Structure formats: structure tokens, C-alpha cells
Amino acid sequence: MANALFKVPTPHNEPILQYAPGSPERARLKEELDRQYNQTLDIPLIIGGKEIRTGKTLDVVCPHEHAHKLAHCHQAGEKEVKMAIETAMEAKVLWESLPWEERAALSLKAADLITHKYRYILNAATMLNQSKNPFQAEIDSACEIADFLRYNPSFLEEIYSQQPLSSNGTWNRVEYRPLEGFIFAITPFNFTSIAGNLTTSPALMGNTVIWKPASTALLSGYYLMKLFQEAGFPDGVINFVPGSGSTLSGVLLKSPHLGGIHFTGSTKTFNSIWRTVAENLDNNSSYPRLVGETGGKDFVFVHPSADPQEVAVALVRGSFEYQGQKCSAASRVYLPGSLASTVFSAMEAMVADIKTRTGDPRDFHNFFNAVIDEKSFDSTMAYIDHASKSPDAEIVIGGKGDKSVGYFVEPTVIRAKTPDYLTMREEIFAPVLTAYIYPDGEYEKTLEICDKTSPYGLTGSIIAKDRVAVHKAYEKLRHSAGNFYINDKPTGAVVGQQPFGGARQSGTNDKAGSFLNLIRWTSPRTIKESFISPRDYGYPFMK
């Protein structure tokens, strides 16, 4: 054991490469895209460091070219899930006993592997399998994941340094133990960085993890797992277990060894998980920690003092980057009547250009790509069709879709004639923005409507030049958004700068990208040591 109080390197946010014409990063990414596009991988489960092939496979395809197969991935059955539990519990004995600086070193090494050897591998996989353009992939599968891996050790150090006071004759200490069981990490398709953080943040705190990657992000998930192995995470600390949600949950949620769940996905799924865990509490050795980031109906609220061009850009970027498939994407906007037509006109011109920049992400000319799968496409088009037929709504921009080659939905703006219209309330998770136009004189009244319309509370923004108006929105929308933006789009949270998460039906608000998330994966033990012990049971009042 080292006789020193170590400090981790000061974390920094990874610089974003721009992939401009003629740049070396552009050439390297294109080369990697070609390599991955022209091969078909056989992706196994990885449990305890061993590759397991079940023979039951799922095709891994490009959403923008769904006939093109990138890989086939083996799927876990009940036998493999039980094997993962046993493996995770065995690995836990050694992993939790390692000094914290050893775990931190692996996180830091993984970050450097990402920004060097794996940058183009992860970006290309994310582009091909999740249909992201180069910039959206870069900020996700290179920069944000590296940020998590560099900042989290610093947050660990911050947590461990929190110690109680001691009175004369005693020494009080707090040890931050890992949880007693395994952590079940359930990760989404839309951010490779979320998959990286949901697995490694509990592991950093001494826990072992069973990871269910999204079935629509298996290529980047597999490369992430290979990266964790290369970084030196011991076998069994993180176990890569693709499979159906019902198969994994049917075993893992009922295990007495379930220590916690790290989840990003739909509110409906998280509610179901919570109910199942509650029903099995009598069988569990502890109360599992449930950490979840779920749905959203994220808003932009525009005051009459706002600049309409700035509003239009915020809406186009906030709503349509990555086809609206961000937890934070703007999906409803409140526009004052005096600005609405100007904002719509500016947006229409931008969307017209976007339509010429839609297609395969391997073509770097394209800004806009496909939604993730056929289920998403069909659901989105059903919402658009409903709006086109409803007397309470109208399509003002876009509204078309085509799934013949890829799952492409045009950037779409719906005007809701009532503030509680369907698409003002329900999450769509697609490039669909719904606008409600309010009278300029009803600003405060409409703020109250915004607060009460949706069950969610993830992100939102106010755009205004009038500072009093900004303050009123800040106050009235206090609980409407866990991440609140002033004069900006409601997307783009950066690790270490804007800790991310929301409450209400948007999750437990445990703030990924801060110490608040990591502290959920600990079970503190208080230790009191007395230097001089009493030798008489009596007290002075007895004399």
C-alpha cells in the first residue's frame, strides 16, 4: 500500500475536432468508415472476459440503409444472464478491495485510448449503426465519453475527501463502500457516451456491472467493451450482455444480489422496472439503488423581446440535430404572436437547405440522417398524420417520410391551435417540433401553461432580451426543467459544466457529469475510534 494521498490529474474537456475538408481527421474517419462498412462482424457476449456465442443472433444494420448489415450479434438467454450474475459477484471480491487510485487509473487510461486509438473506431461505429453525422458522433462518442472518464475520478476524489468532524479523544471517519450486489446498466441507442458512463461510473466506485446495450447500438457497444478490456478493467467487472429486455430483466430484477440499476430510456420502461423491483424487495438482500434518466418534452419559451433569427437557429439546432433523438431535444415551443411568422419563415429556409443535406452520414455534406429504426419511423409518421387530420393542429413545415431505403423523416413543425394538443404533451423522440402561438400580452399566463402541460421535467430554455422576463421564466419554470438554459437551445450539456438530469417523470435527477451521480453508487460506513476508553460506567450526575 502506498503511503501517500494521491490526487488525480486535473480534468479537462476534450477538444472537438471539426473534420473540415483537407484535415487529417477527416481522412482517417473516412478510412475507418469504409473499413467498418465493408465488413460484417460476429459480435459475442463478453462475460468474465470470455466471448460467448449463443447462436441466437440479431442483425445490426444502418438506419439510413437498413438493407446493409454491419454485424450480427449473439443474444443472451436465461443461462447466460445467470452466468453474468455469478461472474459479477465473483469479480467483485477483488475489484472492491483495490485501492481507489487503481480504479481511477483505468478510467483515465480508457479516456486516452478513446481520444487516440479508438476515436475513429467509435465515431465510425456510431455514425454507421446510429446514423449520426461526423460532428454529432465526435461530440458524443469521442469527446463526451472521454470527459466522463476524466471527470469521474475527480468527482470520486471529491466524494472521498468529505469527512466528518472529530471531537477530542476520537477520530471519526467515513468510508465510501461500493454497494453489496451487482449493478444492472441499461443503456440507450442515442448516445454512445451514455453507454460508457452508465457502465463505468458504478465500476469506478468499486461495483461490478452487468450491461444490457441497446439493440440498436450494438456495434459501438461492442467496440466500447473491447476498449474497456484493453484499458485493463479486470474480467467480470463489466459484462457485455446483449439480449431482450424481458429476458435480462426477468432474471436480474429478481436476483437477491441486485445492488442497483443505472438506466437511460423511456419513462414507461423505468416505471415497469421500479414496480418489479418493489415487488421483489422481500427477496433482496438490500434496497437497490434506482438511478434513471427517462423521457422529456423539452421546451423553448420565447418572449416578444427575443431576436427572431436567434430563435429560429436555436429551434432548428435544438429540435433537428441528430433527428431530434436527444433526451434534451426541443420538442415544443411557445412563440409570441408578434414573432411567429418571422420565426417560421426563417426556419422554413433552413429546413429547405437541410432537405438537400439529408442522407448517409458517410457523405459529410449531410447534416441530417435517419431515425433509428422502423418502429420509430412508424410511430413518428403516425403523430404527423394525426396532426394533419386534426382540427386542433396543422403542419407548417415538413411532414413527409420515406422508409424505402432508410428511415428518413423530414424536419417537421406542427402548429398546435390549443396548448394541450397531443404533440405538446407526449414525447415523440424524432425531428418533430410543435409550436403554440400565444398572445404577446399573456406571457406570464402562458408560462404557467408551459409548466403544467407536460409530466416531464428534463430541459427547457427561455429566449429573451428583457431581463425581467428572463427572471419571471426562471421563477415560474423552476420545476419544469432540471437543465434550464437562458438564451440558448436546450441541448448540449457538457460534462463538468452542466450536470445533466431532470425530475418529475424525467427521472431521478442524479446528474450525470457531477459527483451527485457517483455518490449513488456508494454505501458509506461511519467509523468512530476512541483513543481513551472509559473505565467506569457511572456519570457525574449520579454523585
N, C-alpha and C positions, 0 to 999 in steps of 0.2 A: 504494500500500500504506500502511495506517495505521501510524504509529509509536506503538503503544500495546499494552499487554497487557490485552485485554478480559476482563471477567467477565460471564457470563450472569446474568440475574435469578435470585434465589433461588427454586427451585421450590416449589410448594405443591400439595396435593391439592385437586381441585375439590370444592366443597361439593355434597352430594347434595340435589336438590330432591325434595320429598315428594309433590307432586301431590294435596294434600288438597282436599276439596270447597270450592269458592269461591275457590281460589287462581288467580292469573293463569296459572301454568304449566300447570295442568290444562286451562284453556280453550284455550290455544294448542296444546297437544298434541292435544286432541280435534279441533280445526280442521284440523291437519295430517294426522291420521289419516283424516279424511273426504276430504281432498284426494287423498291417495295411493290410498285405497281406490277412489275413483271415477274413476281414470284407468288407462290401460294404456300403459305406456312401451315404447318400442322402444330396447333397450339395445345399443349397439355395442361393438366392441372399441375401445380407445384406445391407439394405438401411435405414439410420437413426436408426441403431441398431436393426431393425426388420428383421426377417427371412421371405423371400417371396418365395413361390413355385409357379411357373407358369404352371407346368405340361408338358411343353416342355423341354425335357432333352437331354443331350449329355453324352454318355458313357465315363468314364475315365478309361484308360487301361494302362497296362505295355507295353512299346515299345518292350521290349525283349521277351514278352509273350503276344501278342496282343489279345489272346482269353480270358485273365484273366481280369475281371472287378474289379476295385478298388472302383468305385463310379459311380453314375450318378449325373449330375449337371444341375440344372434348368437354363434356358436361358431367358434373358430379352427380352421383346417385347417393342414396342414404348411407351406403357403405363408406364412401369417400368422405362424406361430411363427418361421420363418427370418427374416422381416422384423423381428420383435421383437429377435432377436439382433443383427442388423446395426444397428438403431436404437440399442439399448442401448450397443453398443460405440462408436458414433459420439458419442453424448451424453456418454460417459464422459470424453472428452478435456477438454471444458470443465468438467464438473462437478467432477472431482477436482482441478482447478487452482484452483478458487475458494477464497478464504480460509475457514477453518472457521467464522468468525463469520457469514458469509453463509448457509451451510447451516443453522447454528443459528437464525438469524433466521426462516427459512422454517418450521422446526419450531415455533417459538414462535408464529408467526402462525397456523399451522394450528390450534394449540391454542385460540387465542382465537376463531377462526372457528367451531370446534366448539361452544364454550360460549356463543356468541351466535347467529350466523346459522343454523348447521347443527344446533343441539341438537335441535330438534323434528323436523327432517327426518330425521336419523339415528335418533332414538328411534322415530319412527313407522315407518320402513322396517324396523327391527329387530323391532318388535312385530308388524308385518303379515307379513313374509316369514320370520321365525324364531320366531314365536309366543312372544314374551316379554311378561310383564306390565309395566306402566309402571315399577315400581321396578327390575326386573331389567334393563330397557332403559337406564334412567337411570344405573345404576352401571356399565354396560358401554359403551354407545355414546355417552355424554356424558362421564362422569367418568373412567373408566379410560383411555380413549384420550387425553383431554386430559392426564392425568397422565403417560402415556408421552411425549407430545410436549413436555412441560415439563421432566421429569426427565432425559430422554436428553441434551439439550445440557449439563446439569450433569455427567452422567457422562462425556461427551466431554471436557469441561474437566478433569475429574479424571484421565482417562487421559493426555491430552496433557501434563499437568503432571509426570507421572512421568519423571524424567530421571536419568541416571547421574552418579556422581561423576567429578571430573576431577582428575588429578594436576598438579603444577607443569609448566608449559610446554605443556599440552594443554587442549583443550576437547572434551569428549565430549557428544554429543547423540543423541537418538533421535527419529526422525520416524515418525509413525504413518500409513503409506500405506494407501490402500484396497487391496483385493485386485485382481488384474490382470484378471479376467474379469467377467462379469455375475453377479448373484445371482438365483437362481430361488426365489421366495417362493410357498409353497403354504399357503393359509390355510383354516381350518375354518369351519363354519357357526355354531358355538355362541357365539362372541364376536366382535362387530364390532371391539372394541378389539384383539384379537389380529391381525385382518387389518390394522389400522392400524399396529401395532407391527412385524409381520414385514416389512412393506414399507419403512417409514420409518427404522427403526433402521440397516439397512445403508446406506440412502441418506444418512443423516446423516453417516456415516463416509466419504463420498466415493464410494460404489459406485452403480452403476445396477442397476435391478431389473426383472425380468420376473415379473409377478404372475398366478398362477392362483387366482382366488377360488373358494370352494366353490360348487358348482352349486345349493345350497340356500340361498345367502345373496347372491344376485346383486344384489338391489335395494339393500341397504346398501352393498355393494361398489362399485356404480356411483356412488352419492352420495359415497362416500369419495374415489373417483377424481376426481370433479368438484371436491371440496374441495381436493385436492392441487393441482389445476391453478389454482384461484383463489388458493391461498396463494402461488403463484409458483414451484413446482418446475418447472424447465425441461423442455421437451418431451423425452421419451425417457429421463428419469431414472427414472420409474416408468411401466411399461407394463402396461395392464389387458388381460389376455388370457384371457377365459373360454374353456373348452373341456374336452374329455375329458382325464382324467389320462394315458391311454395315448398320445393324440396329442401332448400337450405333452412328456411325459417321453421319448417316442420320439425327439424331436429334441434337446431341451435337455440331457438327461443324456449325450448322446453328442457334444455340441459341445466342441471343444478350448478354447472360451472360457468354459466353466463355471468360475466362481470359487468358488461356494458355494451351499448350499441352506439356506433358512430355512423350517422345516416345523413344522406342528402338525397331527396327525391320528393315524391308527391305527398301532400297532406293526408290524403286518403290512405296511402300505404303506411305512413308513420302512425296514424291513428290505429290502424289494424295491428301493427307491431306492439304498440303500447298496451292495447287491450289484451293481446296474447300474453305478454309478459306479466301483466297484472293477474291474469287467470292462473299463472303458474308460480306465483310467489311462494306458496307453501312448499314447493318442490325445490326452491332455490336456496343456496347457502347464504346469499346476501341480497340486498336490494340493488338490482342492476342500474347502472347509470345510463340514462337515455339522453343522448345529445343529438338533436336533429335540426336540420335546416330544410324547410319544406316549400310550400307554394308561395306565390306572390301575385298581387295585382297592382304593380308598381305604377306610381302616378307622376305626372308633371303638372304642376299648377302654375298657370301663367297669369300675372297681374297686368292690367292695362298699361302700366309704365314700362313693360318689357320691350326689348328690341325684337321685332318680328323675325328678322333674319337669324338672330341668335337662337330664338325659339325653334325655328324650322330645322336648323342644324342639330340642335340638341335632341329633337324628336326623331329625326332620320337616323342619327347615330344611336341614340338610346333605344330605339324601337327595332331597327332593322339590322344592326351589326350582329353577325352570327345568326341571321334569320330569326331574331327575337328569342333565341333559345338560351337566354341567360336568366338566372334566377332574378336578376335585378333589372331586366329589360323593361323599358317604359311600355305599358300596355293600355293606359288610359291617360287622357289629357283634358284639363279644364281650361278652355280658351275664352277670354272675354270677347264679346260680340264685336268690339271695335277692331280687333286684330285678326279675327278668324279667317277672313277671306285672303288677307295678305299672307298669313302663315300657310294656308292650304296651297296658294299659288306657288310659293317658294318651295314647298315640299314636293309638289307635283313635278316641278322642273328637275329636282334632284332625283326623284324616283324614275323619271323618264330616262335619265342617264344611267341609273342603276340597272334598268332593264337591259341596257346594252353591255352591262358588266356582270352578267349572270351566267353561271355555268360551272364547269370543272375547276376546282381550286388549283390544279396544275397549270392552268392558264393564269398567270399573275396579273393579267388585265382585269380579272373578275374581282368585284367587291362582294358579290352576293352568291351564295351557293344553295344547297338543298337542305330541306328539313330532314330529320334523322331517319325516318322510316315511313312505311306505308300507313301505319296506324296514325302517326302524327299528321301526315298529309290528309287522310280522310277526315279526321276529326276537325282539322283546321278549315277544310273546304265546307264542312257541314255548318260551322259557325258563320262563314262568309255567305253561304246560301241562305241561311236563316235571316241574316241581316238584309239581304237583297229582296226578300219577300215580306219583311216585317214593316208595318206602318209606322213603327217607332224607330226606324233606322234607315240609313241609305249608305251605299258605297260611294265615297267621294274620290278615292284614289285606288287603283289596282283592282284586285278582286278575282284574278284568274289563277289557275293552277294547271300543271301538266305533270303526270307521273309516268309517262310512256318510257322515258329513258332514265330520269332521276326524279326525285320527289321535290319538284320546284313549285313554290307558292310565291306569287308576286308580293312585293311590299304593298300592304293594304291599309287604307284608312277608312274606318266606318264612322259616320256621324250618328251619334245617338240623340234622339229627339227627347228622350227622358233620361234623367241622371241615373236611374236604376235599371236601364236596359241590360239584357243578358251579358253582353260583352263588356260592360262597365263593371261587372261583378265577378265573372268567372275567369279563371286562369286558362289561357289558350296555349301558351308556350310556343309561339310561332310569330312570323312577321306581320302581326295584325295589331294596329293601334286604334282605339276607339276614342273619339273626341266628343265632349259635351260642351256646347257653347252656352255661356251664362251671361246675363245682363251685367254690364260694367258696374252698375250700382249695387250688385248683390255679391260682392267679393266675400265678405265675412260669412254670409249665409251659405255660400257655395263651399267655403272651407269646411263648414260643419257637415255638408252633404258628403264631401270627399272622405271625411273621417269615418262616416257611418256606412258608406256604401259597400265596402268590401270587408270580408272577415280577416283579411291578411294584414301584415304589418312589417313588410320587408324593407323596400326602398321607396323613396319619393323625393321630389325636388320642388323648389319654388324658384321661379324666374321673375325678377322684378328689379327695377331701378329704385323704386320707392322703398326706403329702408324701414319705414313704419309698417308697410305692407309685408315686408320680409319678416319682421318681428311677429306680426299677428299670425302669419302662417306657421312660424316656428312654435308659437304657443298652442294654437288650436290643433295642430297636427302632431303634437308631442308624442302620442302613442301610435300614430299611423305608420311610422317607418322607423326601423332600427338603424338604418343608414339614411340620413337626411342631407340633401345637397342644396346649396344655395347658388343660384345662377350657374347651374351645370346640369348635365344629364344624370340620371340616377344609376349609372353603371360605372364600372371601372375601379372598384375598391382595390387598394394596394396594400399588401402585407406590411405591417408595421406603421402604416399611415392611417388607413381607415379600416379598423377591425370590422369584420362582416358578420351580420346576422340580424334576424328580426324576431318579433314576438307575435302575439295573437296566434292565428293559425299558420304563421310562417316559421314556427319552430321554437326552440328553447332559448334562442338568443345567446348562445355561449361564445360568440365572437371569434370565429376563426381569424388567425392573424394577430392574436394577442395572447397574454398569459391566461385570460379567462377560459379559453378552451382547454389549455393544458392542465389547468388545476382540476378539471373534472375527471381526469384520469389518475388521480391520486386519492389515497385514503390516509390522511395524516395520523400519526401516532405521537401523542404528547409524552414526554419523558421528564420526570422530576427526580433529581438526585439531591439528597440531603447529605451535607458534609458532617454535621454533628447531630447524632440521633438522640432523642430524649431518653432519659434513664429512669423517669418517674412518671406514672400515669396521671398524677394529680395536676390541678391548675391552681393559680393564686387565689381565685375567688373562694376556694374550698377552705382556706385557712382562717 
